[in-house]
Amino acid sequence: MFSLKDSKMHPKTKILTVAHSPDPDDAFMFYGMCREQSRLSLKDNLLNGFQVTHVLKDIQSLNKDAVNGKYHITAISTAAYPRVADKYWILSVGSSVGRGYGPVLVCHPEKIEKLKSNEWSGLKIAVPGPETTAFLLLRLFRSKFRPIQTSFERILPLVNKMKVDAGLLIHEGQITYQKYGLMKVIDLGQWWAQKTNLPIPLGLDVVRKDMGRQTALHMANILYESIRFAYKNKRKAISYALKFGRGINASVGERFVKMYVNKDTLDMGIEGEKAIKKLFQMAHQKGLLTHKPIIQIIHPSRKKAKSEILNSKQKNNFQNRSHF
């Protein structure tokens, strides 16, 4: 059985490695856990006995690290889960879910006619990583194109300079591309919703199986409270999250956080689980996935009714919507 390593400074304290991508929505979710450990520990002693080691990496790097079970809790792309299902359980809390919105394919106006065609086999499309959910969705939408694997922060400049025919945007690029004079080809979250009538779970937080179910359940409780803590201290949490926004202003940053930290983030629910299974089923049927993983989800034991969690103003912030 796996055991958490002791801290050298505090032998009775266990080191907990927590990894997520450097973008505002993830930073907001983990604000309480990673930046306000002492205050969150006061909440029923949730973090007492743990020293959080905070790791920031792009999502494709996290997908790769998860194959080796590198971190105790990590964000991953939903599309990457089949490769790590032997090592991680899915947490019902902490997922990035879009309802009628998601990754956006954009192009330079001079390229739009090419993208309107059904023939994409010669088109070069910059994508943010081979295991990202965005890339999987694009392959489900249109299978024949030339993917150019690109770090997500380089996609907008490549599209703008017409080095590629189109670019697949994740993170805040989904709502900032217009200021670069680019055009939307398709919103894959909207396409998914029309095709399946389900939300699209783009990212997951997962917990290592070798920690044991009891510890995994405790980790789910900690993340659940971390998100609640961020909303109760929204001004500070947003200010912290904006540090990961790559130059976006406060209004854009808050808009992006609200898109992907919503009521589904506190609990993906039955719809979220159905959507994950549907994604893998469609990928398997199209030959994009060799096997469908067994979906095992850890739910927080301390989950309360949403009316108890959010006051009326916060409820408005948690509403799922496709436009802000």
Residue, then its C-alpha position, 0 to 999 in steps of 0.5 A: m500500500f502506498s504511503l505519503k512521504d514524510s516532510k523533512m521539516h515536519p516528520k509527522t506531516k505528509i507531503l501531498t503533490v497537487a498538479h494542475s495547468p497554469d490557467p485561471d480556472d484551475a488556479f481558482m479551484f485550487y486556491g484554497m488548497c494551494r495558497e490558503q492551506s492554513r485557513l483551509s486547515l481550520k475547516d474541520n482540520l481538513l489539511n492538518g497533517f498534509q504539506v501541499t507541494h504545488v506543481l504547475k505544468d501545461i495540460q499535455s505534460l500533466n497527461k504524460d506525467a499521469v501515465n507514470g502516476k507522478y502526482h497524488i492529485t492531478a488535473i488531466s484531459t478527459a481524453a487522457y484518462p483511458r491511459v491512466a485508469d489503472k493508476y487513478w480514480i476520477l474525482s466527481v469534484g474539480s472537473s472542467v465542464g462546458r455546457g454548449y461551449g468548449p474548445v474553439l477552432v479559429c482561422h485567419p479570415e483569408k483561410i475561412e473558405k478552405l475551412k468551409s469545405n468538407e475536404w480537410s485532408g490537406l489542411k494544417i491545424a495547430v492543436p494543443g496536444p495529442e491527448t487533449t480532449a480538444f484534439l479528440l473532439l476535433r477528430l470526432f468532428r472531422s477525421k482527416f486533417r494534418p495536426i500540428q502539435t503545438s504548445f497552447e500559447r503558440i497557437l494564436p500567433l501561428v494562426n494570426k501569421m497564417k503559418v497554419d490553416a487553423g488553430l484549436l484553442i483551449h484556455e482563455g484563447q476561446i474568448t480572446y481570439q477575436k481581438y486578434g482579428l480571427m474567425k471562429v470555424i466551430d465551437l466544439g462544445q456547441w457541436w458536442a451538445q447538439k450531437t449528444n444533448l450532454p455537457i462536455p467534460l474537458g478536464l478531470d481531477v484524478v487521485r492516485k489509487d494506491m493512496g487507498r479509497q479512504t485517503a482518496l475520499h479525503m482528497a475529494n473532500i479537500l478539493y470540494e472545500s477548496i472550491r467553496f473557499a475560493y467562492k467565499n473569498k472570490r475577490k482574492a481567489i480571482s486576483y490569484a487566478l489572474k496571475f495565470g491568465r497570460g495578460i488578460n484583464a480582470s473581466v475576461g479572467e472572471r468570465f473564463v473562470k465562471m465558464y469552467v468553475n460552475k455547479d458541475t465543478l462541485d459535482m459532475g453528477i450523473e450527466g457528467e458521468k454519462a458524458i465521459k462514457k459517451l465520449f469514450q464510446m464515440a472514440h472507440q467506435k471511430g477507432l480513436l480509442t483501443h479500449k473503453p476504460i472502467i469509469q470509477i468515480i470518488h464522490p466527496s462524503r461531505k457534499k451538501a445541498k447546493s442551496e446550502i453551499l451557495n448564497s443567492k449571489q454565488k448561485n448566479n455565478f455558478q449558473n451554466r451558460s454559453h454566453f457571459 
